[in-house]
Amino acid sequence: MATIQDVAREAGVSISTVSYALSGKRSLKAETRERVLAAAAALGYLPHASARMLAANRSHILAVTAPLHPDTDHSAHMVFAMEVTKAARLHDYDTLLLVDTDASEGMRRSAGTALADGIVVLDVDAHDERAQLARDIACPTVFIGIPADTTGLVCVDLDFAAAARDAIDALLVAGRRNIGLVSHPLETMRRESNFPLRFREGFVDHAREVGLEAPVAHPEFHRAHEAVAALLEAQPDLDGLVLNTTAEVASSVTAALVEHGRTVPGDVSVIAAGVTFSTARFTVPFDTIPLDASASCSAAVDLLARIIDDGFVAPETTLLPPTYITRGSVVHATTRPSEV
């Protein structure tokens, strides 16, 4: 592997001149700088990371603040972290994952030390203290998720209200009128995780608009059984079910319904909406309106890279339209289970 001494010898200059040429710390004649860069390229010399950073006045690192909570869905957490990393590489950035319980501290440290060129904020809460911090710091920041107050912020996320509407409407088209929602655990709702709140609000609002009594239940013990029992108590003729919950809970829904003598999709048609996981390997695969981590993260990183390059992008909220994947878990209410 070539060394800085080898480059100096090849270019016919001193080691300090090589250092200045690569770091940009001092002005050199264009001819000298070009000779050094040509020698470095010919020898395959890779300068120290700090020198590259100085030369570009950038770290080529994006910080990703994604705090871990007791109720964190680790599979979804890692899906988003990985998708941000993949999107960042397309823009020649590496990522630094910040999982501090005190989410603001890691974000503040990254901005204060110029450790990162920009920050991606994941696992956003409705009243997330990182929102005000993003307004206060100079480091470009993009949220994947939408806090209650988006003033001055750049945010990207799925349109969860539209996803909830689409789920209800698909069940209505299938003749289902007694519809319920299995949401996230109460612990997650009390933390004010932004997307379960937005989905639940969209579900309740649209149900009211179309004249439905649509109860909402929250799972316990990482399974659907208690939530399903609560919905059946509130809605004995339950024939449509929307799931905006974790993979563990969703995967147990069919078994929970079977305990009450209900089949999917004949007795109860089911849609998983605003979820990061696939239902393809479930006992009964569910129709899905996915929360596409790749789409959200790509859009967010594209915006962040543009902010870094241009120095400014007007505050904006980008809502990605939902898509519907059919897997056969929604059938018309007049269809007999044996015909499915």
LUMLO-374062 format. One record per residue (C-alpha): x, y, z; residue number from 1. Coordinates in steps of 0.001 Angstrom, whole numbers. Layout:
<node><x>X</x><y>Y</y><z>Z</z><seq>NUM</seq></node>
...
This chain:
<node><x>0</x><y>0</y><z>0</z><seq>1</seq></node>
<node><x>1386</x><y>3381</y><z>-1030</z><seq>2</seq></node>
<node><x>2406</x><y>5860</y><z>1682</z><seq>3</seq></node>
<node><x>2550</x><y>9646</y><z>1748</z><seq>4</seq></node>
<node><x>6352</x><y>9325</y><z>1403</z><seq>5</seq></node>
<node><x>5859</x><y>7407</y><z>-1854</z><seq>6</seq></node>
<node><x>3594</x><y>10135</y><z>-3206</z><seq>7</seq></node>
<node><x>6104</x><y>12847</y><z>-2251</z><seq>8</seq></node>
<node><x>8895</x><y>10948</y><z>-4007</z><seq>9</seq></node>
<node><x>6780</x><y>10361</y><z>-7140</z><seq>10</seq></node>
<node><x>5692</x><y>14003</y><z>-7340</z><seq>11</seq></node>
<node><x>9126</x><y>15378</y><z>-6497</z><seq>12</seq></node>
<node><x>7875</x><y>17444</y><z>-3544</z><seq>13</seq></node>
<node><x>8111</x><y>17372</y><z>239</z><seq>14</seq></node>
<node><x>5821</x><y>15343</y><z>2467</z><seq>15</seq></node>
<node><x>4326</x><y>18572</y><z>3841</z><seq>16</seq></node>
<node><x>3470</x><y>19714</y><z>300</z><seq>17</seq></node>
<node><x>1630</x><y>16443</y><z>-294</z><seq>18</seq></node>
<node><x>-272</x><y>17003</y><z>2942</z><seq>19</seq></node>
<node><x>-1205</x><y>20567</y><z>1960</z><seq>20</seq></node>
<node><x>-2285</x><y>19478</y><z>-1516</z><seq>21</seq></node>
<node><x>-4564</x><y>16763</y><z>-175</z><seq>22</seq></node>
<node><x>-5982</x><y>18674</y><z>2795</z><seq>23</seq></node>
<node><x>-6356</x><y>22099</y><z>1219</z><seq>24</seq></node>
<node><x>-4961</x><y>23692</y><z>4375</z><seq>25</seq></node>
<node><x>-2594</x><y>25937</y><z>2366</z><seq>26</seq></node>
<node><x>-2694</x><y>27470</y><z>-1063</z><seq>27</seq></node>
<node><x>-397</x><y>25841</y><z>-3612</z><seq>28</seq></node>
<node><x>354</x><y>26488</y><z>-7230</z><seq>29</seq></node>
<node><x>-2187</x><y>24719</y><z>-9407</z><seq>30</seq></node>
<node><x>619</x><y>22872</y><z>-11214</z><seq>31</seq></node>
<node><x>2044</x><y>21550</y><z>-7934</z><seq>32</seq></node>
<node><x>-1332</x><y>20454</y><z>-6614</z><seq>33</seq></node>
<node><x>-2174</x><y>18683</y><z>-9876</z><seq>34</seq></node>
<node><x>1186</x><y>16887</y><z>-9841</z><seq>35</seq></node>
<node><x>579</x><y>15648</y><z>-6301</z><seq>36</seq></node>
<node><x>-2963</x><y>14494</y><z>-7077</z><seq>37</seq></node>
<node><x>-1752</x><y>12698</y><z>-10221</z><seq>38</seq></node>
<node><x>971</x><y>10926</y><z>-8231</z><seq>39</seq></node>
<node><x>-1516</x><y>9912</y><z>-5532</z><seq>40</seq></node>
<node><x>-3916</x><y>8549</y><z>-8154</z><seq>41</seq></node>
<node><x>-1158</x><y>6653</y><z>-9987</z><seq>42</seq></node>
<node><x>28</x><y>5008</y><z>-6762</z><seq>43</seq></node>
<node><x>-3482</x><y>4322</y><z>-5431</z><seq>44</seq></node>
<node><x>-2778</x><y>6366</y><z>-2309</z><seq>45</seq></node>
<node><x>-5737</x><y>6897</y><z>32</z><seq>46</seq></node>
<node><x>-5200</x><y>9890</y><z>2307</z><seq>47</seq></node>
<node><x>-6195</x><y>9822</y><z>5939</z><seq>48</seq></node>
<node><x>-9901</x><y>10418</y><z>6408</z><seq>49</seq></node>
<node><x>-9315</x><y>13707</y><z>8224</z><seq>50</seq></node>
<node><x>-7337</x><y>15041</y><z>5275</z><seq>51</seq></node>
<node><x>-10151</x><y>14184</y><z>2874</z><seq>52</seq></node>
<node><x>-12617</x><y>15890</y><z>5183</z><seq>53</seq></node>
<node><x>-10534</x><y>19053</y><z>5326</z><seq>54</seq></node>
<node><x>-10131</x><y>19135</y><z>1569</z><seq>55</seq></node>
<node><x>-13864</x><y>18945</y><z>968</z><seq>56</seq></node>
<node><x>-14867</x><y>20800</y><z>4129</z><seq>57</seq></node>
<node><x>-17224</x><y>17867</y><z>4738</z><seq>58</seq></node>
<node><x>-17239</x><y>14681</y><z>6754</z><seq>59</seq></node>
<node><x>-19307</x><y>12719</y><z>4190</z><seq>60</seq></node>
<node><x>-21200</x><y>11291</y><z>7163</z><seq>61</seq></node>
<node><x>-24913</x><y>11507</y><z>7931</z><seq>62</seq></node>
<node><x>-25922</x><y>11058</y><z>11560</z><seq>63</seq></node>
<node><x>-29065</x><y>8973</y><z>12072</z><seq>64</seq></node>
<node><x>-30759</x><y>9611</y><z>15396</z><seq>65</seq></node>
<node><x>-32942</x><y>6618</y><z>16268</z><seq>66</seq></node>
<node><x>-33328</x><y>6236</y><z>20042</z><seq>67</seq></node>
<node><x>-34150</x><y>2867</y><z>21569</z><seq>68</seq></node>
<node><x>-37200</x><y>2754</y><z>23834</z><seq>69</seq></node>
<node><x>-38580</x><y>-135</y><z>25918</z><seq>70</seq></node>
<node><x>-41382</x><y>-515</y><z>23338</z><seq>71</seq></node>
<node><x>-39146</x><y>-152</y><z>20256</z><seq>72</seq></node>
<node><x>-40031</x><y>-2514</y><z>17408</z><seq>73</seq></node>
<node><x>-36450</x><y>-3646</y><z>16734</z><seq>74</seq></node>
<node><x>-37159</x><y>-5160</y><z>13332</z><seq>75</seq></node>
<node><x>-38747</x><y>-1938</y><z>12040</z><seq>76</seq></node>
<node><x>-36014</x><y>99</y><z>13740</z><seq>77</seq></node>
<node><x>-33261</x><y>-1727</y><z>11860</z><seq>78</seq></node>
<node><x>-35161</x><y>-1716</y><z>8547</z><seq>79</seq></node>
<node><x>-35259</x><y>2084</y><z>8584</z><seq>80</seq></node>
<node><x>-31640</x><y>2428</y><z>9739</z><seq>81</seq></node>
<node><x>-30507</x><y>117</y><z>6932</z><seq>82</seq></node>
<node><x>-32588</x><y>1878</y><z>4289</z><seq>83</seq></node>
<node><x>-31164</x><y>5265</y><z>5311</z><seq>84</seq></node>
<node><x>-27661</x><y>3776</y><z>5025</z><seq>85</seq></node>
<node><x>-28375</x><y>2362</y><z>1560</z><seq>86</seq></node>
<node><x>-29816</x><y>5664</y><z>364</z><seq>87</seq></node>
<node><x>-26870</x><y>7569</y><z>1843</z><seq>88</seq></node>
<node><x>-24343</x><y>5439</y><z>-49</z><seq>89</seq></node>
<node><x>-25980</x><y>6460</y><z>-3325</z><seq>90</seq></node>
<node><x>-24934</x><y>10016</y><z>-2422</z><seq>91</seq></node>
<node><x>-21445</x><y>8916</y><z>-1279</z><seq>92</seq></node>
<node><x>-22241</x><y>9297</y><z>2434</z><seq>93</seq></node>
<node><x>-21620</x><y>6904</y><z>5302</z><seq>94</seq></node>
<node><x>-23939</x><y>6855</y><z>8309</z><seq>95</seq></node>
<node><x>-23447</x><y>7108</y><z>12044</z><seq>96</seq></node>
<node><x>-26269</x><y>5542</y><z>14054</z><seq>97</seq></node>
<node><x>-27135</x><y>7378</y><z>17299</z><seq>98</seq></node>
<node><x>-29263</x><y>5287</y><z>19629</z><seq>99</seq></node>
<node><x>-28915</x><y>7360</y><z>22807</z><seq>100</seq></node>
<node><x>-31931</x><y>7119</y><z>25082</z><seq>101</seq></node>
<node><x>-31505</x><y>10886</y><z>25316</z><seq>102</seq></node>
<node><x>-32042</x><y>11394</y><z>21594</z><seq>103</seq></node>
<node><x>-31287</x><y>15109</y><z>21681</z><seq>104</seq></node>
<node><x>-27858</x><y>14619</y><z>23226</z><seq>105</seq></node>
<node><x>-26471</x><y>12580</y><z>20342</z><seq>106</seq></node>
<node><x>-28004</x><y>14976</y><z>17826</z><seq>107</seq></node>
<node><x>-26593</x><y>17998</y><z>19640</z><seq>108</seq></node>
<node><x>-23143</x><y>16399</y><z>19846</z><seq>109</seq></node>
<node><x>-23085</x><y>15605</y><z>16134</z><seq>110</seq></node>
<node><x>-24055</x><y>19143</y><z>15195</z><seq>111</seq></node>
<node><x>-21742</x><y>20810</y><z>17710</z><seq>112</seq></node>
<node><x>-18626</x><y>18904</y><z>16643</z><seq>113</seq></node>
<node><x>-19337</x><y>19002</y><z>12883</z><seq>114</seq></node>
<node><x>-19181</x><y>15220</y><z>13069</z><seq>115</seq></node>
<node><x>-21866</x><y>14926</y><z>10394</z><seq>116</seq></node>
<node><x>-22846</x><y>16941</y><z>7348</z><seq>117</seq></node>
<node><x>-26523</x><y>16316</y><z>8022</z><seq>118</seq></node>
<node><x>-28907</x><y>14520</y><z>10356</z><seq>119</seq></node>
<node><x>-31776</x><y>12105</y><z>9689</z><seq>120</seq></node>
<node><x>-34317</x><y>11863</y><z>12520</z><seq>121</seq></node>
<node><x>-36124</x><y>8533</y><z>12980</z><seq>122</seq></node>
<node><x>-38712</x><y>7284</y><z>15491</z><seq>123</seq></node>
<node><x>-40382</x><y>10659</y><z>15778</z><seq>124</seq></node>
<node><x>-42789</x><y>11452</y><z>18612</z><seq>125</seq></node>
<node><x>-45640</x><y>13955</y><z>18357</z><seq>126</seq></node>
<node><x>-43971</x><y>16342</y><z>20806</z><seq>127</seq></node>
<node><x>-40405</x><y>15340</y><z>20010</z><seq>128</seq></node>
<node><x>-37810</x><y>17622</y><z>21608</z><seq>129</seq></node>
<node><x>-35591</x><y>17044</y><z>18561</z><seq>130</seq></node>
<node><x>-37978</x><y>19226</y><z>16545</z><seq>131</seq></node>
<node><x>-36980</x><y>22382</y><z>18413</z><seq>132</seq></node>
<node><x>-33344</x><y>21298</y><z>18420</z><seq>133</seq></node>
<node><x>-33452</x><y>20961</y><z>14614</z><seq>134</seq></node>
<node><x>-34667</x><y>24564</y><z>14423</z><seq>135</seq></node>
<node><x>-31848</x><y>25766</y><z>16679</z><seq>136</seq></node>
<node><x>-28809</x><y>24033</y><z>15178</z><seq>137</seq></node>
<node><x>-27066</x><y>24909</y><z>11922</z><seq>138</seq></node>
<node><x>-26746</x><y>21278</y><z>10786</z><seq>139</seq></node>
<node><x>-29187</x><y>20326</y><z>7966</z><seq>140</seq></node>
<node><x>-31838</x><y>17962</y><z>9313</z><seq>141</seq></node>
<node><x>-34650</x><y>15898</y><z>7793</z><seq>142</seq></node>
<node><x>-37321</x><y>14027</y><z>9760</z><seq>143</seq></node>
<node><x>-38725</x><y>10685</y><z>8652</z><seq>144</seq></node>
<node><x>-41916</x><y>11113</y><z>10580</z><seq>145</seq></node>
<node><x>-44034</x><y>14159</y><z>11372</z><seq>146</seq></node>
<node><x>-44142</x><y>15861</y><z>14785</z><seq>147</seq></node>
<node><x>-47210</x><y>17826</y><z>15816</z><seq>148</seq></node>
<node><x>-45529</x><y>21156</y><z>15015</z><seq>149</seq></node>
<node><x>-43673</x><y>21078</y><z>11690</z><seq>150</seq></node>
<node><x>-42812</x><y>24786</y><z>11646</z><seq>151</seq></node>
<node><x>-39400</x><y>25262</y><z>10054</z><seq>152</seq></node>
<node><x>-38846</x><y>21532</y><z>9524</z><seq>153</seq></node>
<node><x>-38325</x><y>19251</y><z>6532</z><seq>154</seq></node>
<node><x>-40333</x><y>16042</y><z>7001</z><seq>155</seq></node>
<node><x>-41064</x><y>12937</y><z>4926</z><seq>156</seq></node>
<node><x>-43473</x><y>10114</y><z>5713</z><seq>157</seq></node>
<node><x>-46269</x><y>7923</y><z>4435</z><seq>158</seq></node>
<node><x>-49672</x><y>9591</y><z>4314</z><seq>159</seq></node>
<node><x>-51080</x><y>7526</y><z>7181</z><seq>160</seq></node>
<node><x>-54470</x><y>9250</y><z>7120</z><seq>161</seq></node>
<node><x>-54837</x><y>8262</y><z>3457</z><seq>162</seq></node>
<node><x>-53723</x><y>4709</y><z>4279</z><seq>163</seq></node>
<node><x>-56427</x><y>4469</y><z>6959</z><seq>164</seq></node>
<node><x>-59053</x><y>5792</y><z>4544</z><seq>165</seq></node>
<node><x>-57998</x><y>3333</y><z>1849</z><seq>166</seq></node>
<node><x>-58235</x><y>415</y><z>4283</z><seq>167</seq></node>
<node><x>-61743</x><y>1328</y><z>5440</z><seq>168</seq></node>
<node><x>-62917</x><y>1998</y><z>1890</z><seq>169</seq></node>
<node><x>-61588</x><y>-1364</y><z>656</z><seq>170</seq></node>
<node><x>-63569</x><y>-3135</y><z>3370</z><seq>171</seq></node>
<node><x>-66688</x><y>-1097</y><z>2600</z><seq>172</seq></node>
<node><x>-66448</x><y>-2009</y><z>-1096</z><seq>173</seq></node>
<node><x>-66365</x><y>-5648</y><z>31</z><seq>174</seq></node>
<node><x>-69625</x><y>-5105</y><z>1923</z><seq>175</seq></node>
<node><x>-68031</x><y>-5041</y><z>5365</z><seq>176</seq></node>
<node><x>-69770</x><y>-2637</y><z>7747</z><seq>177</seq></node>
<node><x>-68646</x><y>-3733</y><z>11208</z><seq>178</seq></node>
<node><x>-65000</x><y>-2699</y><z>11187</z><seq>179</seq></node>
<node><x>-62454</x><y>-2431</y><z>13987</z><seq>180</seq></node>
<node><x>-58810</x><y>-1407</y><z>14364</z><seq>181</seq></node>
<node><x>-56025</x><y>-3227</y><z>16192</z><seq>182</seq></node>
<node><x>-53547</x><y>-476</y><z>16942</z><seq>183</seq></node>
<node><x>-50189</x><y>-409</y><z>18759</z><seq>184</seq></node>
<node><x>-49682</x><y>-1152</y><z>22474</z><seq>185</seq></node>
<node><x>-50763</x><y>1585</y><z>24868</z><seq>186</seq></node>
<node><x>-47148</x><y>2123</y><z>25913</z><seq>187</seq></node>
<node><x>-46326</x><y>3233</y><z>22372</z><seq>188</seq></node>
<node><x>-49393</x><y>5467</y><z>22188</z><seq>189</seq></node>
<node><x>-48609</x><y>7129</y><z>25525</z><seq>190</seq></node>
<node><x>-45101</x><y>7888</y><z>24258</z><seq>191</seq></node>
<node><x>-46875</x><y>9694</y><z>21409</z><seq>192</seq></node>
<node><x>-45079</x><y>7823</y><z>18653</z><seq>193</seq></node>
<node><x>-46179</x><y>9893</y><z>15693</z><seq>194</seq></node>
<node><x>-47354</x><y>7364</y><z>13116</z><seq>195</seq></node>
<node><x>-49651</x><y>5163</y><z>15266</z><seq>196</seq></node>
<node><x>-51337</x><y>8347</y><z>16483</z><seq>197</seq></node>
<node><x>-51742</x><y>9681</y><z>12939</z><seq>198</seq></node>
<node><x>-53097</x><y>6364</y><z>11653</z><seq>199</seq></node>
<node><x>-55558</x><y>6003</y><z>14541</z><seq>200</seq></node>
<node><x>-56749</x><y>9579</y><z>14067</z><seq>201</seq></node>
<node><x>-57204</x><y>9030</y><z>10329</z><seq>202</seq></node>
<node><x>-59089</x><y>5784</y><z>10979</z><seq>203</seq></node>
<node><x>-61447</x><y>7308</y><z>13543</z><seq>204</seq></node>
<node><x>-62087</x><y>10423</y><z>11442</z><seq>205</seq></node>
<node><x>-62891</x><y>8502</y><z>8251</z><seq>206</seq></node>
<node><x>-65067</x><y>5983</y><z>10088</z><seq>207</seq></node>
<node><x>-67080</x><y>8898</y><z>11438</z><seq>208</seq></node>
<node><x>-67320</x><y>10450</y><z>7958</z><seq>209</seq></node>
<node><x>-68823</x><y>7263</y><z>6482</z><seq>210</seq></node>
<node><x>-71109</x><y>6638</y><z>9438</z><seq>211</seq></node>
<node><x>-69345</x><y>3672</y><z>11023</z><seq>212</seq></node>
<node><x>-69025</x><y>2708</y><z>14655</z><seq>213</seq></node>
<node><x>-65422</x><y>1569</y><z>14427</z><seq>214</seq></node>
<node><x>-63864</x><y>605</y><z>17774</z><seq>215</seq></node>
<node><x>-60099</x><y>668</y><z>18395</z><seq>216</seq></node>
<node><x>-58262</x><y>-1857</y><z>20572</z><seq>217</seq></node>
<node><x>-54671</x><y>-2027</y><z>21787</z><seq>218</seq></node>
<node><x>-52801</x><y>-5341</y><z>22093</z><seq>219</seq></node>
<node><x>-51178</x><y>-6765</y><z>25196</z><seq>220</seq></node>
<node><x>-48375</x><y>-9275</y><z>25732</z><seq>221</seq></node>
<node><x>-47152</x><y>-8935</y><z>22096</z><seq>222</seq></node>
<node><x>-50202</x><y>-10770</y><z>20734</z><seq>223</seq></node>
<node><x>-53623</x><y>-9944</y><z>19275</z><seq>224</seq></node>
<node><x>-55875</x><y>-12090</y><z>21470</z><seq>225</seq></node>
<node><x>-56860</x><y>-9465</y><z>24042</z><seq>226</seq></node>
<node><x>-57391</x><y>-6799</y><z>21372</z><seq>227</seq></node>
<node><x>-59541</x><y>-9101</y><z>19235</z><seq>228</seq></node>
<node><x>-61645</x><y>-10062</y><z>22276</z><seq>229</seq></node>
<node><x>-62154</x><y>-6368</y><z>23093</z><seq>230</seq></node>
<node><x>-63254</x><y>-5594</y><z>19530</z><seq>231</seq></node>
<node><x>-65704</x><y>-8499</y><z>19461</z><seq>232</seq></node>
<node><x>-67171</x><y>-7335</y><z>22761</z><seq>233</seq></node>
<node><x>-67664</x><y>-3838</y><z>21324</z><seq>234</seq></node>
<node><x>-68673</x><y>-5088</y><z>17858</z><seq>235</seq></node>
<node><x>-70162</x><y>-8642</y><z>18099</z><seq>236</seq></node>
<node><x>-70794</x><y>-8715</y><z>14339</z><seq>237</seq></node>
<node><x>-67225</x><y>-7726</y><z>13492</z><seq>238</seq></node>
<node><x>-66635</x><y>-8541</y><z>9821</z><seq>239</seq></node>
<node><x>-63738</x><y>-6238</y><z>8884</z><seq>240</seq></node>
<node><x>-60438</x><y>-5696</y><z>10648</z><seq>241</seq></node>
<node><x>-57666</x><y>-3162</y><z>10063</z><seq>242</seq></node>
<node><x>-54242</x><y>-3791</y><z>11574</z><seq>243</seq></node>
<node><x>-51815</x><y>-961</y><z>12255</z><seq>244</seq></node>
<node><x>-49613</x><y>-2766</y><z>14718</z><seq>245</seq></node>
<node><x>-46433</x><y>-4820</y><z>15118</z><seq>246</seq></node>
<node><x>-45552</x><y>-7961</y><z>13168</z><seq>247</seq></node>
<node><x>-45861</x><y>-10131</y><z>16292</z><seq>248</seq></node>
<node><x>-49385</x><y>-8932</y><z>16959</z><seq>249</seq></node>
<node><x>-50510</x><y>-9120</y><z>13324</z><seq>250</seq></node>
<node><x>-49220</x><y>-12667</y><z>12911</z><seq>251</seq></node>
<node><x>-51431</x><y>-13854</y><z>15786</z><seq>252</seq></node>
<node><x>-54669</x><y>-12280</y><z>14533</z><seq>253</seq></node>
<node><x>-55918</x><y>-15333</y><z>12601</z><seq>254</seq></node>
<node><x>-55420</x><y>-17612</y><z>15626</z><seq>255</seq></node>
<node><x>-57135</x><y>-15084</y><z>17892</z><seq>256</seq></node>
<node><x>-60167</x><y>-14976</y><z>15595</z><seq>257</seq></node>
<node><x>-60276</x><y>-18772</y><z>15343</z><seq>258</seq></node>
<node><x>-60637</x><y>-18927</y><z>19139</z><seq>259</seq></node>
<node><x>-63923</x><y>-17039</y><z>18662</z><seq>260</seq></node>
<node><x>-65069</x><y>-19242</y><z>15786</z><seq>261</seq></node>
<node><x>-64249</x><y>-16655</y><z>13101</z><seq>262</seq></node>
<node><x>-62399</x><y>-17369</y><z>9869</z><seq>263</seq></node>
<node><x>-60294</x><y>-15107</y><z>7653</z><seq>264</seq></node>
<node><x>-61369</x><y>-13893</y><z>5137</z><seq>265</seq></node>
<node><x>-64905</x><y>-15357</y><z>5056</z><seq>266</seq></node>
<node><x>-66147</x><y>-14154</y><z>8431</z><seq>267</seq></node>
<node><x>-63666</x><y>-11322</y><z>8936</z><seq>268</seq></node>
<node><x>-61735</x><y>-9651</y><z>6120</z><seq>269</seq></node>
<node><x>-58382</x><y>-8246</y><z>7249</z><seq>270</seq></node>
<node><x>-56037</x><y>-5505</y><z>6005</z><seq>271</seq></node>
<node><x>-52611</x><y>-4667</y><z>7490</z><seq>272</seq></node>
<node><x>-52077</x><y>-944</y><z>6826</z><seq>273</seq></node>
<node><x>-49134</x><y>1364</y><z>7456</z><seq>274</seq></node>
<node><x>-46868</x><y>-1550</y><z>8396</z><seq>275</seq></node>
<node><x>-43209</x><y>-2248</y><z>7588</z><seq>276</seq></node>
<node><x>-43489</x><y>-6043</y><z>7525</z><seq>277</seq></node>
<node><x>-44720</x><y>-8457</y><z>4871</z><seq>278</seq></node>
<node><x>-47642</x><y>-10770</y><z>5603</z><seq>279</seq></node>
<node><x>-46762</x><y>-13133</y><z>2743</z><seq>280</seq></node>
<node><x>-45651</x><y>-15919</y><z>5116</z><seq>281</seq></node>
<node><x>-48526</x><y>-15561</y><z>7582</z><seq>282</seq></node>
<node><x>-50886</x><y>-18534</y><z>7965</z><seq>283</seq></node>
<node><x>-53358</x><y>-16403</y><z>6039</z><seq>284</seq></node>
<node><x>-51514</x><y>-13645</y><z>4132</z><seq>285</seq></node>
<node><x>-53220</x><y>-10288</y><z>4594</z><seq>286</seq></node>
<node><x>-53848</x><y>-7531</y><z>2076</z><seq>287</seq></node>
<node><x>-51331</x><y>-4829</y><z>2896</z><seq>288</seq></node>
<node><x>-50908</x><y>-1071</y><z>2581</z><seq>289</seq></node>
<node><x>-47178</x><y>-962</y><z>3302</z><seq>290</seq></node>
<node><x>-45084</x><y>1633</y><z>5051</z><seq>291</seq></node>
<node><x>-42296</x><y>1414</y><z>2468</z><seq>292</seq></node>
<node><x>-39078</x><y>2166</y><z>4372</z><seq>293</seq></node>
<node><x>-37074</x><y>2292</y><z>1143</z><seq>294</seq></node>
<node><x>-39333</x><y>4955</y><z>-381</z><seq>295</seq></node>
<node><x>-39441</x><y>7073</y><z>2780</z><seq>296</seq></node>
<node><x>-35705</x><y>6887</y><z>3431</z><seq>297</seq></node>
<node><x>-34726</x><y>7503</y><z>-189</z><seq>298</seq></node>
<node><x>-36931</x><y>10593</y><z>-372</z><seq>299</seq></node>
<node><x>-35565</x><y>11901</y><z>2933</z><seq>300</seq></node>
<node><x>-31900</x><y>11350</y><z>2074</z><seq>301</seq></node>
<node><x>-32385</x><y>12884</y><z>-1385</z><seq>302</seq></node>
<node><x>-33795</x><y>15990</y><z>293</z><seq>303</seq></node>
<node><x>-31004</x><y>16089</y><z>2871</z><seq>304</seq></node>
<node><x>-28293</x><y>15790</y><z>213</z><seq>305</seq></node>
<node><x>-29920</x><y>18673</y><z>-1680</z><seq>306</seq></node>
<node><x>-29985</x><y>20807</y><z>1472</z><seq>307</seq></node>
<node><x>-26293</x><y>20087</y><z>2108</z><seq>308</seq></node>
<node><x>-25360</x><y>20931</y><z>-1491</z><seq>309</seq></node>
<node><x>-27556</x><y>24004</y><z>-1900</z><seq>310</seq></node>
<node><x>-27256</x><y>25327</y><z>1643</z><seq>311</seq></node>
<node><x>-31022</x><y>25758</y><z>1983</z><seq>312</seq></node>
<node><x>-34344</x><y>24119</y><z>1198</z><seq>313</seq></node>
<node><x>-37635</x><y>25689</y><z>2239</z><seq>314</seq></node>
<node><x>-39353</x><y>23845</y><z>5101</z><seq>315</seq></node>
<node><x>-41761</x><y>21300</y><z>3685</z><seq>316</seq></node>
<node><x>-43677</x><y>18141</y><z>4556</z><seq>317</seq></node>
<node><x>-43739</x><y>15397</y><z>1935</z><seq>318</seq></node>
<node><x>-46507</x><y>12803</y><z>2295</z><seq>319</seq></node>
<node><x>-45964</x><y>9673</y><z>216</z><seq>320</seq></node>
<node><x>-49174</x><y>8198</y><z>-1262</z><seq>321</seq></node>
<node><x>-50145</x><y>4715</y><z>-69</z><seq>322</seq></node>
<node><x>-50272</x><y>1656</y><z>-2310</z><seq>323</seq></node>
<node><x>-52454</x><y>-1431</y><z>-1911</z><seq>324</seq></node>
<node><x>-51137</x><y>-5002</y><z>-2169</z><seq>325</seq></node>
<node><x>-53801</x><y>-7683</y><z>-2619</z><seq>326</seq></node>
<node><x>-53175</x><y>-11087</y><z>-1016</z><seq>327</seq></node>
<node><x>-56715</x><y>-12442</y><z>-801</z><seq>328</seq></node>
<node><x>-57694</x><y>-11557</y><z>2775</z><seq>329</seq></node>
<node><x>-60549</x><y>-9290</y><z>1706</z><seq>330</seq></node>
<node><x>-63579</x><y>-10879</y><z>31</z><seq>331</seq></node>
<node><x>-67121</x><y>-9724</y><z>-457</z><seq>332</seq></node>
<node><x>-69392</x><y>-10340</y><z>2482</z><seq>333</seq></node>
<node><x>-71684</x><y>-12564</y><z>383</z><seq>334</seq></node>
<node><x>-68808</x><y>-14893</y><z>-553</z><seq>335</seq></node>
<node><x>-68846</x><y>-18141</y><z>1390</z><seq>336</seq></node>
<node><x>-65539</x><y>-19119</y><z>3058</z><seq>337</seq></node>
<node><x>-65456</x><y>-22342</y><z>1057</z><seq>338</seq></node>
<node><x>-65468</x><y>-20297</y><z>-2140</z><seq>339</seq></node>
<node><x>-62325</x><y>-18342</y><z>-1228</z><seq>340</seq></node>
